[in-house]
Each structure stands twice: as structure tokens, then as C-alpha cells.
Amino acid sequence: MTPVQASVAAAGWEQLVGRTYDPFLWLGERRGMRDRRAALLAGARGRVLEIGAGTGLNLAHYPDDVTELLLTEPSAPMVVALRRRVERSGRGRVRVLAAPADTLPVPDASVDTVVSTMVLCTVPDPGAALAEIVRVLRPGGRLLFCEHVLADAPRLRSWQQRLAGPWAAFALGCRCDRPVLADIGEMLRVERLRHDRWRGMPVLVRPLVIGSAVRQQSAAGPGLERQRMGSGALSPVAAGGSLDPPVRHRKEGGAR
Ligand SMILES: C[S@@+](CC[C@H](N)C(=O)[O-])C[C@H]1O[C@@H](n2cnc3c(N)ncnc32)[C@H](O)[C@@H]1O
């Protein structure tokens, strides 16, 4: 395949994924993800920016009193679906911005809440995306996250590592072998955390971490040690002004 043919094929695949994303997630949404989105987004406050908003599956779950909602998304087919969903919702104070997570078109410290659901698996450089999240959050602002991660269970972890390449080719760059929680903890203070399983989805992407992390005054510094985060035996972390309801803890395990 020539480079031109390869890029035409990739664009075609991206179009197809944009059109089939919601049906692909349908079972997972019914089997818990929809409720998870609602619980997580109940903590959104003030000026909210979502990265990788996809087709807008979070839109219905934002509280009515958020002052402004900025939905960012870099994929053109997803942006089309996202705009359509925003129009259908009739919701005010929502803007769709075509932008990747590492170049957000908003000023420093101008956002109260950043939302990331199943995005840090896909961005090319999670460190760059998180640095950008820290930049746009005001001190004390929060990242609300729900992300699939590298499992603790050795068998599943090894399958995730072996199949990460083919999975990424299928799922437009999504990596099933990323220690996303450790990446978040490098940049923000994780204050709420629970582990769960993404039922109704392929086993490679089932282990989930869900929670919130705060941008501190200094805008840097690890909230948790990498090693502890990798253990999965975490409890909610340091105290301090949480917006979310107390979280249940469940450690992710192997395939079920
Ligand atoms: C698995 S989907 C999740 C979509 C949505 N957040 C949800 O919860 O349904 C991953 C999303 O990340 C987007 N994405 C890919 N590269 C990105 C980047 N560099 N920055 C931000 N989002 C990106 C994809 O286009 C896609 O919409």
C-alpha cells in the first residue's frame, strides 16, 4: 500500500468509526457506563471543558447549572456527530471546538472542571495532554476522569501488552496498555478514586479508573506514587474539598 492509499484507508476507517461509535458502545452504556457518566459529571462545576468529547455521550449528564460547556474533539467525523447531538439537545451555553487535548484553544487557568472519559488511552502523548489540562485549569480546579487502564491482574495485563498494537490499529490509536492513573498522578493530586469494570466491552479495555484530581496552587507534583497506583489497592486519596460523593472501591481483576 502506498502512503497515499494508507492515508485514504485511515480516513475511511475514521469515518466508519465516527458513524458506528455509538452502536459499538451501546451494550457498555446499558451495562453501567451511562450511570457512571451521570455520577461522575454530577461533580462538574463552573466553566467546563471536555477533551475528546467524541459523539457527545456525556452531554445529557452535565448539571444544568454549569456556566459554560466547551466540548473539544479533534476527529472531523466525531465533530460532525457531536455538533448534531448538541443541536438536538437544545442545550444553551455549549460550544464545540475542533481541537486535540494537547493544544486546547483556551487561556491559562480559565476552566473550573476538565472532563476526560476514555480519552487518555488515545491521545498520542498523555503527558502533553495532562500538561495542557493543568495549564487550562484554575488552581483548585478539577479533572473528572473515567479511563480504561492497564490491569493489575497479571494474566489480563500480559494480554493487554501483547495485543496493544492490533487493538490500537482497530480502535484508532487507543492503547489498552497505558498506566493512565499513574500519568494523572504525576500532574495532579488524585482526591477521589475507584476501580471498576467496563462491562459489555472487550476484555482488553474493561479495567477502569474513575475519580477526580485537583490542580494544586503549584500546578505540579505527584499526587500519588507511581508504585502505589500500580498496585490497584488504593483508597481515596488525600482529603480536601471533594465535589464528588464518596466513592466505592473495587479492585479490577482479570477477565470475567
Ligand atoms: C474512546 S473515544 C471516547 C469518546 C468520549 N469521550 C466518550 O466518553 O464516549 C476517544 C476519543 O478521543 C478522541 N481523540 C483522539 N485523539 C485525540 C487527541 N489527540 N486529543 C483529544 N482527543 C482525541 C477520539 O477522536 C475519540 O473521540
Ligand as a Chemical Component Dictionary entry (heavy atoms), coordinates in Angstrom:
data_LIG
# 
_chem_comp.id                   LIG 
_chem_comp.type                 NON-POLYMER 
_chem_comp.pdbx_formal_charge   0 
_chem_comp.three_letter_code    LIG 
# 
loop_
_chem_comp_atom.comp_id 
_chem_comp_atom.atom_id 
_chem_comp_atom.alt_atom_id 
_chem_comp_atom.type_symbol 
_chem_comp_atom.charge 
_chem_comp_atom.model_Cartn_x 
_chem_comp_atom.model_Cartn_y 
_chem_comp_atom.model_Cartn_z 
_chem_comp_atom.pdbx_ordinal 
LIG C1  C1  C 0  -12.955 6.115  23.027 1  
LIG S1  S1  S 1  -13.345 7.677  22.375 2  
LIG C2  C2  C 0  -14.131 8.457  23.774 3  
LIG C3  C3  C 0  -15.146 9.474  23.368 4  
LIG C4  C4  C 0  -15.914 10.117 24.518 5  
LIG N1  N1  N 0  -15.038 10.804 25.432 6  
LIG C5  C5  C 0  -16.757 9.123  25.270 7  
LIG O1  O1  O 0  -16.686 9.058  26.503 8  
LIG O2  O2  O -1 -17.557 8.420  24.628 9  
LIG C6  C6  C 0  -11.790 8.504  22.284 10 
LIG C7  C7  C 0  -11.917 9.911  21.763 11 
LIG O3  O3  O 0  -10.630 10.556 21.830 12 
LIG C8  C8  C 0  -10.509 11.340 20.668 13 
LIG N2  N2  N 0  -9.093  11.677 20.427 14 
LIG C9  C9  C 0  -8.199  11.070 19.630 15 
LIG N3  N3  N 0  -7.021  11.720 19.644 16 
LIG C10 C10 C 0  -7.179  12.766 20.480 17 
LIG C11 C11 C 0  -6.356  13.837 20.900 18 
LIG N4  N4  N 0  -5.087  13.933 20.480 19 
LIG N5  N5  N 0  -6.866  14.752 21.732 20 
LIG C12 C12 C 0  -8.144  14.656 22.184 21 
LIG N6  N6  N 0  -8.976  13.651 21.823 22 
LIG C13 C13 C 0  -8.503  12.738 20.980 23 
LIG C14 C14 C 0  -11.112 10.477 19.590 24 
LIG O4  O4  O 0  -11.389 11.200 18.414 25 
LIG C15 C15 C 0  -12.336 9.974  20.304 26 
LIG O5  O5  O 0  -13.409 10.861 20.180 27 
# 
loop_
_chem_comp_bond.comp_id 
_chem_comp_bond.atom_id_1 
_chem_comp_bond.atom_id_2 
_chem_comp_bond.value_order 
_chem_comp_bond.pdbx_ordinal 
LIG C1  S1  SING 1  
LIG S1  C2  SING 2  
LIG S1  C6  SING 3  
LIG C2  C3  SING 4  
LIG C3  C4  SING 5  
LIG C4  N1  SING 6  
LIG C4  C5  SING 7  
LIG C5  O1  DOUB 8  
LIG C5  O2  SING 9  
LIG C6  C7  SING 10 
LIG C7  O3  SING 11 
LIG C7  C15 SING 12 
LIG O3  C8  SING 13 
LIG C8  N2  SING 14 
LIG C8  C14 SING 15 
LIG N2  C9  SING 16 
LIG N2  C13 SING 17 
LIG C9  N3  DOUB 18 
LIG N3  C10 SING 19 
LIG C10 C11 SING 20 
LIG C10 C13 DOUB 21 
LIG C11 N4  SING 22 
LIG C11 N5  DOUB 23 
LIG N5  C12 SING 24 
LIG C12 N6  DOUB 25 
LIG N6  C13 SING 26 
LIG C14 O4  SING 27 
LIG C14 C15 SING 28 
LIG C15 O5  SING 29 
# 
